[in-house]
Amino acid sequence: MVIRKKQVLILCTGNSCRSQMAEGWIRELGGIWEARSAGTRPADTVHPLAVRAMAEVGVDISRAKPKLVDTYLSHDWDLVITVCDSAKESCPRFPGPVVEQVHVSFPDPAAAEGSEQERLAVFRCVRDAIRERLLPEVERRG
């Protein structure tokens, strides 16, 4: 008997930081969820500080690539999560088949200023906030 994993899509604007970190965390959860992420205006690459911050906690997102949300419009989703206010505004209701949609907003770490260490500290804070606030939302719906 094959058990279908629940499908979760995490959306943000650039798909280079928050949604990629969230996808990495959900993949680490394992279990019943299969995670994907996308952006409304995807960047060219995943932000190197997002990769570095996740690597510090043993989550490898180094091979991730930003993707356009249109790639996933025809997929069936059990859960769609927007993680930035801009994505929620451009996609207030996901147009494809979805059982439930929620919004859990996080600040954009790519907007951080200062030295590399100061910016990395912001990425770490967002990484930890995603683990502390988003993962319980996903687990609750599992």
Stockholm file with secondary structure:
# STOCKHOLM 1.0

chainA/1-142         MVIRKKQVLILCTGNSCRSQMAEGWIRELGGIWEARSAGTRPADTVHPLAVRAMAEVGVDISRAKPKLVDTYLSHDWDLVITVCDSAKESCPRFPGPVVEQVHVSFPDPAAAEGSEQERLAVFRCVRDAIRERLLPEVERRG
#=GR chainA/1-142 SS CCCCCEEEEEEESSSSSHHHHHHHHHHHHCTTEEEEEEESSCCSSCCHHHHHHHHTTTCCCTTCCCCBGGGGTTSCEEEEEECSHHHHHHCSSCSSCEEEEEECCCCCGGGCCSSHHHHHHHHHHHHHHIIIIIHHHHHHTC
#=GC SS_cons         CCCCCEEEEEEESSSSSHHHHHHHHHHHHCTTEEEEEEESSCCSSCCHHHHHHHHTTTCCCTTCCCCBGGGGTTSCEEEEEECSHHHHHHCSSCSSCEEEEEECCCCCGGGCCSSHHHHHHHHHHHHHHIIIIIHHHHHHTC
//
